[in-house]
Amino acid sequence: MEGTILYHGSRTGIIGEIKPEGRAISDFGKGFYMGTKREQAELLVLDEPSSVIYTLNLHLENIPQKHILIFSNPMDWAFFVLYNRNMLEDFEGIQNTQFYKNLANIANNKDIIIGPIADDNMTMIMEQFVDETITDKTFMECIRCINWGSQYVAKTKRACEQIEIIKKEKITTEKRESYYKNEADRRRENNKKLKTTRKQYRREGKYLNEILEEYQRQEQHKKRLRQAGILDNNSPETTIDFDQPGQ
């Protein structure tokens, strides 16, 4: 059987066709979210007594590669998630930069977006990065030490049509109790890892405001060079190197 096996947790069950809906302010914006780890999908909906877990087969082979966006670089992924969660808005002038415009447009015409999953631990680390209590180096190392698998987000109707429901299961009371205990243990273990990582890399890297200011300086410098006729208007803008399949 071709395709990619993924999991989706629903609080009430899927009614009708699978659609690219959901909250706009989320990791990759609106879409139908799926993950590579069943336990992660289950933990998202444990608090709902009527929650359902779906085993899915995503027929990625039927979607053209040019319509798939893959984030394999942690910082590329991080900035895109920060953009979608509106966590960059407080940085003065950022919305007028080419850097910000690239983030706004990078997912245009994409059917599927693939990247790491950000759980509560990762959200906390992301907030610390935005608050400038940790550097980019610390942030990247924290991402590496917490592995919740990858999330696949279907952004369009065409992508949703390639999702096949293989199995639908209710979460039993016994399984809920087991997962609550396991999740508590996992959080404690991850907190230990994060504490060690923050301590190890606390003096390395740059803070978010330094990174964004550097992008702004680069763009302003290029603008002055263009005005002086030294730089061609067709020269590339300041960008993030987002990963594409096959590159």
C-alpha positions in Angstrom: 0.0 0.0 0.0 1.5 3.3 -1.1 1.2 6.5 0.9 2.2 7.8 4.3 0.5 6.5 7.5 -0.4 9.4 9.8 -2.7 10.1 12.8 -5.3 12.7 13.6 -7.1 13.3 16.9 -10.6 14.7 16.8 -12.7 15.9 19.8 -16.0 14.9 18.2 -15.1 12.9 15.1 -14.9 13.9 11.5 -18.3 14.8 10.0 -18.5 14.6 6.2 -15.5 15.2 4.0 -12.1 16.1 5.4 -11.6 19.8 4.9 -8.6 22.2 5.3 -10.2 24.1 8.2 -9.3 24.9 11.8 -7.7 27.8 13.6 -5.9 30.4 11.5 -3.4 31.1 14.4 -1.6 27.8 14.5 1.8 26.4 13.5 1.1 26.4 9.7 -2.1 28.3 9.6 -5.5 26.8 8.6 -5.5 23.2 7.5 -6.1 19.6 8.4 -3.3 18.5 10.8 -1.9 15.0 10.9 1.1 13.6 12.8 3.6 10.7 12.5 3.1 9.7 16.1 -0.2 8.2 17.3 0.4 9.1 21.0 0.9 12.7 20.2 -2.4 12.8 18.3 -4.1 11.1 21.3 -2.7 13.5 23.9 -4.2 16.4 22.0 -7.8 15.2 22.6 -7.6 13.2 25.8 -9.7 15.6 27.8 -12.7 15.1 25.6 -14.8 12.0 26.5 -16.1 11.6 22.9 -12.6 12.0 21.3 -11.7 9.8 18.3 -8.3 8.8 16.9 -8.0 8.3 13.1 -5.4 6.3 11.3 -4.9 7.8 7.9 -3.1 7.1 4.7 -1.9 10.3 2.9 -1.3 9.6 -0.8 1.5 12.1 -1.0 2.7 10.5 -4.3 -0.4 12.0 -6.0 0.6 15.6 -5.1 3.2 17.4 -7.3 6.4 18.1 -5.5 6.2 21.8 -6.3 3.1 21.9 -4.2 4.8 20.4 -1.1 6.7 22.5 1.4 9.1 20.7 3.7 10.9 22.4 6.6 14.0 20.5 7.5 16.0 23.5 8.8 14.9 24.2 12.4 15.2 28.0 12.1 13.3 28.1 8.8 10.5 26.2 10.5 10.7 28.3 13.7 10.3 31.6 11.9 7.4 30.3 9.9 5.6 29.1 13.1 6.4 32.4 14.8 4.8 34.2 11.9 1.7 32.1 11.9 1.3 32.5 15.6 1.6 36.3 15.3 4.6 36.2 17.6 6.8 38.5 15.4 4.3 41.5 15.4 5.9 43.4 18.3 9.2 43.9 16.5 9.1 47.4 15.1 9.3 47.6 11.3 9.4 43.9 10.8 6.2 43.8 8.7 7.8 46.1 6.1 10.8 43.9 5.5 11.3 41.4 2.6 12.1 38.8 5.3 8.6 39.1 6.7 7.0 39.2 3.2 8.8 36.0 2.4 7.3 34.3 5.4 3.9 35.6 4.4 4.2 34.2 0.9 6.2 31.0 1.2 3.2 28.7 1.6 1.3 30.2 -1.4 0.2 27.5 -3.8 1.2 24.7 -1.4 -1.1 21.8 -0.9 1.0 20.1 1.9 3.3 21.5 4.5 5.6 19.2 6.5 7.7 20.1 9.6 8.3 19.3 13.2 5.6 19.2 15.8 5.6 21.9 18.5 4.1 20.6 21.8 3.7 22.5 25.0 7.4 22.2 25.9 8.3 23.6 22.4 5.8 26.4 22.8 7.5 27.4 26.1 10.9 27.4 24.4 9.5 29.4 21.5 8.2 32.0 23.9 11.6 32.2 25.6 13.2 32.8 22.2 10.7 35.6 21.4 11.2 37.1 24.9 15.0 37.0 24.2 15.9 34.9 27.3 17.5 32.3 25.0 19.5 32.6 21.8 18.9 30.9 18.4 21.6 28.4 19.1 20.0 27.4 22.4 16.6 27.3 20.6 17.8 25.0 17.8 19.4 22.6 20.3 16.2 22.5 22.3 14.3 21.6 19.2 16.7 18.7 18.5 16.4 17.3 22.0 12.6 17.1 21.9 11.3 14.9 19.2 7.5 14.7 18.8 7.8 13.6 15.2 6.5 15.5 12.1 3.2 17.1 11.3 1.7 17.0 7.8 -0.8 19.8 7.2 -3.3 19.6 4.2 -3.8 23.2 3.2 -6.2 22.6 0.2 -9.2 20.6 -0.9 -6.9 18.8 -3.4 -4.6 17.7 -0.5 -7.6 16.6 1.6 -8.9 14.4 -1.2 -5.6 12.4 -1.0 -6.3 11.5 2.7 -7.8 8.0 3.2 -9.3 7.0 6.5 -8.0 3.5 7.4 -9.3 3.2 11.0 -11.4 5.1 13.5 -11.1 4.4 17.2 -12.5 5.7 20.5 -10.0 6.3 23.3 -10.8 4.0 26.2 -10.8 5.1 29.9 -7.9 2.7 30.6 -5.9 4.2 27.8 -6.6 7.7 29.0 -5.3 7.0 32.5 -2.2 5.3 31.1 -1.5 8.3 28.8 -1.9 10.8 31.6 0.8 9.1 33.6 3.1 8.6 30.6 2.7 12.3 29.6 3.6 13.5 33.1 6.7 11.4 33.0 7.6 12.6 29.5 7.2 16.3 30.5 9.5 15.8 33.5 12.1 14.1 31.4 11.8 16.8 28.7 12.1 19.6 31.3 15.3 18.1 32.5 16.7 17.9 28.9 15.7 21.5 28.2 17.2 22.8 31.4 20.5 21.1 30.6 20.5 22.3 27.0 19.7 25.9 28.0 22.6 25.9 30.4 25.0 24.3 27.9 24.4 26.8 25.1 23.4 29.9 27.0 26.4 31.9 25.8 26.2 30.9 22.2 24.3 32.3 19.3 22.2 35.5 18.7 19.0 36.8 20.3 15.9 37.2 18.1 16.1 41.0 18.0 19.7 40.8 16.8 18.8 38.4 14.0 15.9 40.6 12.8 18.0 43.8 13.1 20.6 42.1 10.9 18.0 41.3 8.3 16.8 44.9 8.4 20.3 46.3 8.0 21.0 44.0 5.0 17.8 45.1 3.3 18.5 48.8 4.0 22.1 48.4 2.7 20.8 46.8 -0.6 18.3 49.5 -1.0 21.0 52.2 -0.8 23.1 50.3 -3.3 20.2 50.1 -5.7 19.5 53.8 -5.3 23.2 54.5 -6.1 23.0 52.3 -9.2 25.6 49.9 -7.8 23.2 47.0 -7.3 20.9 45.7 -10.0 17.2 45.7 -9.2 17.0 42.0 -10.1 19.5 41.1 -7.4 18.0 38.7 -4.8 16.4 40.0 -1.7 17.2 39.0 1.8 15.6 35.6 2.2 15.3 32.5 4.3 16.4 29.3 2.4 13.3 27.3 2.7 13.6 23.6 1.8 11.8 22.1 -1.2 11.5 18.4 -2.1 14.3 17.2 -4.3 16.6 20.1 -3.7 
